């Protein structure tokens, strides 16, 4: 029997984790961290929902922390098998997982100190894993380039296609042979958009029986990218005019590079006021260097820029910040500035310190350029709650809030439908499974797939097991 258990990213967008079972093997697709309410996140992340001793292989779609971030914990809890990923994904994980371990340690120190001083009512925090666990996990990676079939377990072969979402992101094709019964499954991971800057378009797999597809934006459409550039420039000019700062919470992987590239386009067009632009994230600095190591993942235009004299990630006013003291100086400087900082959902990292310093000043603006999961600080800011909690302390939200979802690296409703129809046209697709989406988006997308004649559409709950 071939069965998939949906352990994470079921009826939510975080904690991607799906276990493919046959009579002979267990293969885990992704092993991501859950992000949401702090207590719920701690509980769900410490209890992975999978027995490491039962897993023969892990197949990783891409390096985002909600897909890769629990790998060191899986290893810490006893997993010693291979972790299959593209070369770019492994290089990104080397930076991102180590950064996650350091952030967990730093945030634990900060919160626990605030508790000791009586400034916070939160529970004490302990990191999920340490740097040594990251090193062990990285030693278990096996690199699989795009378009190369690889046996990952006795009954499962894997091939990666380009997902077009972030550097190295992959659509995972699984050819499963269970006692002579063969099924071909495709797992999108996070599916990218067509005609985006930097990356190639997503590929369409053929001969698929079962499509496990993300559904983050299953109920909405993105604005064109050129409109997003214009909107971003307008916000920056407006805030600059009143002497404020713009803080942009960004995922260190892809979103930061895309926003930097957008700012460079605005500057070259004369639509960006002269002001310092800070990329305040040591991780983003490292990841931007990884982009230069993997031109095979970039589109033709980006490859030409990187190999030439005009990098998309540099311009005169742009400053990459690594040192803590330089980061702290940004908030002390009274002048206008643009600050890009991780994490993208405002749950950890240096962006919390910038929000703490800036969020109560109405001259400033918080510009949201990515999806914000339920119960995250980023979601509360999007909802414009009058007060938000940062490091356990309630603060007034007086800064302007601007949401620019058109920068998203996820396919929107139209893109997801086009992809599903493309898979159906190229094979024998009989079942679609929607994961990595909130209920409203998933239900809308499932209904539209049904109207378009897809025979079976599943929307599994957490813990559900589906036979194929």
LUMROKE-410629 format. One record per residue: residue in three letters; x, y, z of N, C-alpha, C in turn. Coordinates in steps of 0.1 Angstrom, whole numbers, plus 5000, padded with zeros to 4 digits. Example, Ala and Ser with C-alpha at 12.3 -4.5 7.8 and 13.67 -1.06 7.14 Angstrom:
BEGIN
ALA513249435078512349555078513249675078/SER512849785071513749895071512950005079/
END
This chain:
BEGIN
UNK500849885000500050005000500950125000/UNK500550224992501250354992500350454999/UNK500850525010500050615018500950735021/UNK500250855022500950975026500251025038/UNK501051055049500551115061500951265061/UNK499951355064500251495063500351545077/UNK501651565081502051595095502051745098/UNK502451815088502551965089502152035076/UNK501952165077501452245065500152185060/UNK499252135069497952085065496952185071/UNK496252245063495252355067495952475073/UNK497252485070498052595075499252605065/UNK500052715066501152735057502552705062/UNK502652665075503952645080504152505085/UNK505452465088505752335093505652225083/UNK506052245070505852145060506452015063/UNK505651905063506151775067505151675062/UNK505551585053504651485047505451355046/UNK504851245052505551115052504951025042/UNK505750975033505250885022505650745027/UNK504650655029504850525034504450415023/UNK505350315022504950195015505250085025/UNK504949955020505149845029506649825033/UNK507549885025508949865028509749985032/UNK509150115029509950235032509150345037/UNK509750435044509150565048510050675043/UNK509550765035510350885030509651005034/UNK510351095041509851225046510051335036/UNK508951405032509051515023509051645032/UNK510251715032510451835040510351805055/UNK510951895063510951885077511152025083/UNK509952105082510052245085509552275099/UNK509952395103509452455116508052515115/UNK507252495125505952555126506152695132/UNK505452795126505452925131504052975134/UNK503853025146502553075150502653125164/UNK501553095172501553125186502753065193/UNK503453145201504753095207504552955214/UNK503552945223503452815230503152705221/UNK502252725211501852625202503052585193/UNK503852685189504952655181506052575188/UNK506252605201507252535208506852385210/UNK505552365213505052235215505052155202/UNK504652215191504552135178505952115172/UNK506852205175508252185170509052085178/UNK508852085191509551985199509051845196/UNK507751825193507251695190506951695175/UNK507851635168507851645153506751575146/UNK506151475153505051395147505551285139/UNK506851255139507351145131508451075140/UNK508550945139509550875146510850865137/UNK511950935141513150935133513650795129/UNK513450695138513950565135513150495124/UNK512050545121511250485110511550535096/UNK512250645096512450715083513750675076/UNK513650625064514750585056515450705048/UNK514650805045515250915037514451035039/UNK515051155038514351285038514651345024/UNK513551405018513751475006513251615008/UNK514151715006513951855009513651934996/UNK512452004996512152074984512952204983/UNK513152274994513952404993514352445008/UNK515052555009515752585021514952675031/UNK513752725027513052805036512852735050/UNK512852805061512852745074511552675077/UNK510452715071509252635073509252505065/UNK510252485058510452355051511652275055/UNK512652345060513952285063514352295078/UNK513652385085514152435098514152335109/UNK513452215108513452115119514352005116/UNK515152005105516051905102517051875113/UNK517751985119518651955130517951895142/UNK516751925144516051865155515751715152/UNK515351685140515251545135516451465138/UNK517651525134518951455136519251445151/UNK518951555158519151555173518351435179/UNK517151415174516351305180516651165174/UNK517651155166518151025162518150985148/UNK517751075139517751045125519251045120/UNK519650945113521050935108521150905093/UNK519950905086519950875072520250995063/UNK520050975050520451085040519351185039/UNK519751315036518851425033519151465019/UNK518151435009518351464995517851604992/UNK518751684985518351824981519251864969/UNK518851974963519652024952520952094958/UNK521952104950523252164955522952304961/UNK522152394954521952524959521152524973/UNK520252424974519452414987520452374998/UNK521352284995522252255006523152375010/UNK523652445000524452565004523752665011/UNK522452685008521652785015521352735029/UNK521052605031520752545044521952555053/UNK523152555048524352565056524352705063/UNK523852805056523752935062522552955071/UNK521452905065520152935072519852855084/UNK520252725085520152645097521052685108/UNK522252725104523152775115522652905120/UNK522152995111521553115116520353095125/UNK519452995122518352955130518752915144/UNK519852835145520352795158520852915166/UNK521553005159522053125166520953215171/UNK519953235162518753315166518053255178/UNK517853125177517153065189517853085202/UNK519253075201520053095214519953245218/UNK520053335208520053485211518653525217/UNK517553475210516253515215515953455229/UNK516453335231516253275244516953355255/UNK518153405252518853485262518053615264/UNK517553675253516853805255515553795263/UNK514753695259513553675266513753635281/UNK514653545283514953495297515453605306/UNK516253695299516753815307515553905311/UNK514653925301513554015304512653955314/UNK512553825315511753755325512353775339/UNK513653755339514453775352514253915357/UNK514254015348514154155352512754205354/UNK511754115353510354145355509654225344/UNK510254225332509754305321508854215311/UNK508754085314507954005305507253895313/UNK506053855308505253755314505353625306/UNK506253615296506453495289507053385297/UNK506853255292507553145298509053145294/UNK509953085302511353075298511452995285/UNK512453035277512652975264513952895263/UNK513852785257515052695255515252665240/UNK516352685234516552665220516152515216/UNK515652495204515252365199516452275197/UNK517552345191518752275188519852375188/UNK521152315187522252395188523152385175/UNK524252455174525052455162525552315159/UNK525852235169526452105167525352015160/UNK524152035163523051965156522952005141/UNK523252125138523252175124524352115117/UNK525552105123526652055116526451905113/UNK525851835122525551685119524551675108/UNK523451765108522451755098523151785084/UNK523951885083524551915070525451805065/UNK526051725074526951615070526151505063/UNK524751505065523951395060523251435046/UNK523551555041522951595028523651515017/UNK522751475007523151414995522651504984/UNK523551544975523251644965522751584952/UNK521551624947520951574936520551694926/UNK521251704915520951814906519651794899/UNK519051904893517851894886517951784875/UNK516851724872516651634860517551504861/UNK517951464873518651344875517851244884/UNK517551134879516751034887517750974897/UNK517250954909518050904920517250814929/UNK517850694933517150604942517350654956/UNK516350684963516450734977516050624987/UNK515350524983514950414992514650294983/UNK514450184989514350054981513250064971/UNK512150134974510950134966510650274960/UNK511550374962511250514958512450574950/UNK512150624938513150704931512650844931/UNK513650944930513251084931513951154919/UNK513251254914513851344904513351484908/UNK514251584907513951724909513751804897/UNK512651884896512451984886512552114892/UNK512752224885512852354890511452404894/UNK511352444906510052504911509952654909/UNK511052724906510952864903510552954915/UNK510752904927510252974939511353044946/UNK512452974949513653034955514852964949/UNK516053014951517252954946517252804950/UNK517352714940517452574943516152504946/UNK515052574946513752514949513452404939/UNK512752294944512452184935511052134937/UNK510552094925509352014925509851864926/UNK509351794935509851654938508951554931/UNK509551474922508851364915509251234922/UNK508251164927508551034933507950924925/UNK508750834920508350714914508350604924/UNK507150554928507050464939506550324934/UNK507350224938506950084934506750004946/UNK505449974948505049904960504449764956/UNK505349664957504949524954504349524940/UNK505049594930504649584917503549694913/UNK503049764923502049864920502850004919/UNK502850064907503650184905502750304905/UNK503250404912502550534912503550644911/UNK503250744904504150864902503450984908/UNK504151034919503651144927504551264924/UNK503951384924504651514924504251594936/UNK505251644942505151734954505751874950/UNK504951974950505452104945506452174954/UNK506452134967507052224977506252354976/UNK507052474975506452604972506652624957/UNK505552654950505552674936505752824933/UNK506752854924507052994920506053044910/UNK506353174906505553244896506353254883/UNK505653274872506353294859506753434858/UNK507853454850508353584846508753674858/UNK509253604868509853674880511253714878/UNK511753824884513153854883513953744889/UNK515153734884516253644889516053494885/UNK514953434888514853284886514153244874/UNK514353114870513653064859512253024862/UNK511353004852509952974855509852834860/UNK508752804867508552664872508452564860/UNK508952444862508752344852507452264854/UNK506952194844505752114846506051964844/UNK505851884854506151744853505151664845/UNK505551554839504651474831504451334837/UNK503351274833503051134837502651114852/UNK502151224858501851224872500451164875/UNK500451074885499151024890498551104901/UNK499451154910498951224922499751354923/UNK499151464924499751594926499551654940/UNK500551664948500451734961500951874959/UNK500051964960500352104955500052204967/UNK500952304968500752414977499552494973/UNK499052574982497852654979497752784987/UNK498952834990499052954998498153074993/UNK498153094980497353204974496253154965/UNK495653044970494652984962493353054960/UNK493153174968491953254967492253394962/UNK493353424957493653564953494653564942/UNK494753684935495653714924496753814929/UNK497953804923498953904926498954014916/UNK499354134920499454244911500754224903/UNK500854284891502054274883503254334890/UNK504454274887505654314894505954464892/UNK505654514880506054654877505154754886/UNK503854704889503054784898503554784912/UNK504254674916504754664929505954754931/UNK506854764921507954854921507454994923/UNK506455034916505855174917505255194931/UNK504555094936503955114949505055124960/UNK506055044959507155054969507855184968/UNK508155234956508755364955507855474961/UNK506555474959505655574964505655574979/UNK505655454986505755455000507055515005/UNK508155474999509455525004509555675003/UNK509055734991509055874989508155945000/UNK506955885003506055945012506655955026/UNK507255835030507855835044509155915045/UNK509855925034511056005034510656155036/UNK509556195030509056325030508756375044/UNK508256275053507956315067509056275077/UNK510256245071511356225080511456085087/UNK510655985082510555865088511455755082/UNK511355635088512155515083511055415078/UNK511555335068510755225063511455095067/UNK510755015075511254885078510554775070/UNK511254695063510654585055511054455060/UNK510254385067510554245072510654155059/UNK511854095058512054015046512653875049/UNK512153775042512753645042514153665036/UNK515153615044516553635039516853565026/UNK516053465023516253395010515153445000/UNK515653494989514853534978514153664979/UNK513353684990512553804991513553924993/UNK514553915001515454015003516154054990/UNK516653954983517353974970516354044960/UNK515154004960514154064951513854204954/UNK513754244967513454374971514654464968/UNK515854414971517154494967517154524952/UNK516854424944516854444930515754544926/UNK514554534932513554634929513954774933/UNK514654794944515154924948516254974939/UNK517054884934518054924924517354974911/UNK516254904907515554944895514955084897/UNK514355104909513755234912514855344912/UNK515955314918517055414919517555444904/UNK517755344896518155374882517155454874/UNK515855444878514855514871514655654877/UNK515455694888515255824894514055834903/UNK513555724908512355724916512555684930/UNK513855684934514155654948514855774954/UNK514355834965515055944971516455904976/UNK517355994977518655964982518655944997/UNK518755825001518755785015519455655017/UNK519955625029520655495030519655375030/UNK520055265024519255145024520155035031/UNK519554985042520354885049519754745047/UNK520554655044520154515045520754455058/UNK519954455068520554425082520254285085/UNK521054195080520854055082522153985078/UNK522953935087524153865083523753745074/UNK522653685077522253575069521953615054/UNK521353725052521053775039522353805031/UNK523353855038524653875032525253745027/UNK525153645035525653505031524853455020/UNK523553465020522753405010522953474997/UNK523153604997523353684985524653634978/UNK525653594986526853534980526553394974/UNK525653324980525353194975524753204961/UNK523953314959523353334946524453334935/UNK525553404938526653414929527253284925/UNK527153184934527753054933526852954924/UNK525652994922524652904915523952974903/UNK524753014893524153074881523152984874/UNK523352844876522552754869521052764873/UNK520752824885519452844890518752974885/UNK519553064879519053194876518553204861/UNK517753304858517353324845518453394837/UNK518253394824519353444815519753584818/UNK518853674821519153814824519953824837/UNK519553754847520253764860521653704859/UNK521753594851523153544849524053644843/UNK523553714833524353814826524753934835/UNK523753974844524054084853525154044863/UNK525053924869525953874879527353854873/UNK527453804861528753784854529353914849/UNK528554024848529054154843529454244854/UNK529354374851529754474861528654534869/UNK527454494866526254554873525454454880/UNK525954414892525254314900523854364904/UNK522854284904521454324908521454344923/UNK522454314930522454324945523354434951/UNK523654524942524554634947524154774941/UNK524154874948524055014943524655104954/UNK524855234950525755324958525255334973/UNK523955354975523455384988523155254996/UNK523355144990523055014997524154975006/UNK523854935019524854895028524354755034/UNK525254655034524954535040525554535054/UNK524754495064525154515078525254375084/UNK526354345090526554215097526854235112/UNK527554345116527954355130526754415138/UNK526654365150525554395159525554545162/UNK526754605164526854745168526354835156/UNK526654795144526154865132524654855131/UNK524054745134522654725134521954815144/UNK522554825156521954915167522055055163/UNK523155095155523255235151522155285142/UNK521555185134520555225125519355285132/UNK518955225144517855285151518155415158/UNK519455435162519755555168519855675159/UNK520155645146520255755136518855815134/UNK518655945136517356005135516856025120/UNK517756005111517356035097516555935090/UNK515955965078515255865070516155755066/UNK515555635064516355515059515355415055/UNK515755315047515055195044515855075050/UNK515154995058515754885065515154755061/UNK515854665055515454535052516054435063/UNK515154355069515754275080514854155082/UNK515454045086514753915088514453905103/UNK513353825106512753725097511453785090/UNK511053715080509953765071508653775078/UNK508353685088507153685095507253755109/UNK508353825111508653905123508553815136/UNK509053695135508953605146510353595153/UNK511353635147512753625153513653715146/UNK514853725151515953805144515953955146/UNK516754025139517054165141515854255138/UNK514954205129513754285126512954315138/UNK512954225148512254255161512754375168/UNK514054395168514654505174514354635167/UNK514254635153513954755146512454785148/UNK511654685148510154715151509954765165/UNK510754715174510654765188510954915188/UNK511954955180512455095180511555185172/UNK510855135162510255215152508655215152/UNK508055115158506655085155505755185162/UNK506255265172505355355179505455495173/UNK506255515163506455655157505655655144/UNK504655745143503755755131504455805118/UNK505655855120506455895108506955775100/UNK507055665107507655545101506655455094/UNK507055365087506155265080506755125080/UNK505855025082506254885081505654835068/UNK506454795059506054745046506154595045/UNK505054525044504954385044504954335030/UNK505954245026506154205012506054055011/UNK505553985021505353835021504253785029/UNK503853665027502753605034503053595049/UNK502053635057502153625072501253525077/UNK501753415083500953305088500153355100/UNK499053285103498253315114499053315127/UNK498653405136499253415150500753455150/UNK501253505139502653555139502553705142/UNK503653765146503653915148503353985135/UNK503953925124503653995111502253995107/UNK501453885111500053885108499353995116/UNK499754005129499054105137499354245132/UNK500554265126500854395120499954425108/UNK499854315099498954325087497554365091/UNK497054305102495754325107495554455114/UNK496654535116496754665122496154665136/UNK496554565143496054565157496654685164/UNK495854745173496354875180497554855188/UNK497654735194498854705202499354565198/UNK500654555198501354425194502454395205/UNK502654265206503654225216504954195209/UNK506054265214507454245209508354205221/UNK508954095220509754045232508954045245/UNK507654015244506853995256506354125261/UNK506554245254506154375259505154435249/UNK503954475254502954535245503454675241/UNK503254705228503654835222502454885213/UNK502355015212501355075204501755065189/UNK500955025180501255025166500755155160/UNK501655255159501355385154501955405140/UNK502955325136503555335123502555295112/UNK502755355101501955325089502255175085/UNK501155105081501354965076500954955062/UNK501854905053501554895039501854745035/UNK500854685028500954545024501154535009/UNK502254485004502554464990502754324987/UNK501654244986501654104984502154064970/UNK502154164961502554134947504054094946/UNK504854114956506254064956506353924959/UNK505253854962505353714966505953624956/UNK506753534961507453434952506553304950/UNK505353304956504453194954503553224942/UNK503153114935502153124924500853164931/UNK500053254924498753294928497753194923/UNK496453224925495353134921495453094906/UNK495653194898495753174884496953084880/UNK498153104887499253024885499152884889/UNK498452864901498252724906497352654897/UNK496252714892495352644883496052614870/UNK496752704865497552684852498452564854/UNK499152554865500152454868499352314868/UNK498252314876497552184878497052134864/UNK496552224856496052194843497152144834/UNK498352204835499452164827499952024831/UNK499851984844500251854848499151754843/UNK497951794843496851704838497051674823/UNK497351784816497551764801498751674797/UNK499751664806500951594803500951454809/UNK499751404814499851274820498451214823/UNK498451144834497251064838496751104852/UNK496851234855496551284868495151244872/UNK495051184884493751134889493351204902/UNK494451244910494151304923495051424926/UNK494451524932495151644936494951664951/UNK496051694958496051714972496551854975/UNK495751934982496152064985496752074999/UNK497952125000498652145013499152295014/UNK499752325024500452455026499552575022/UNK498352575029497452685027496452695038/UNK495952815041494952835051493552795045/UNK492652755054491352695049490652775039/UNK490552905040489852985031490452975017/UNK491752985016492452975003492252834997/UNK492452735006492352595001490952554996/UNK489952595004488552565000488152634987/UNK488652754985488352824972489052754960/UNK490252714962491052654951490452514948/UNK490052444959489552304957488152314949/UNK487352414953486052434945486352464931/UNK487252544928487552584914488152464906/UNK489052384912489552264906488352164903/UNK487452154912486252074909485452124898/UNK485252254897484552304886485252284872/UNK486552274873487352254860487452104857/UNK486852014864486751874860487851784866/UNK488551834876489551744883488751644891/UNK488951514889487951424895488051414910/UNK489251414916489351394931490251504936/UNK489751584945490651694952490551674967/UNK491651644973491751624988492251754994/UNK491751785006492251895014492451835028/UNK493551765031493751685043493951775055/UNK493451725067493751785079495051735085/UNK495551805095496851755101496651615107/UNK497551525103497451385108496651295099/UNK495951345089495251255079496251175071/UNK495851055068496550965059495750925047/UNK496250945035495550915023496250805015/UNK495550695012496150595003496050634988/UNK497050594981497150624967497450494959/
END
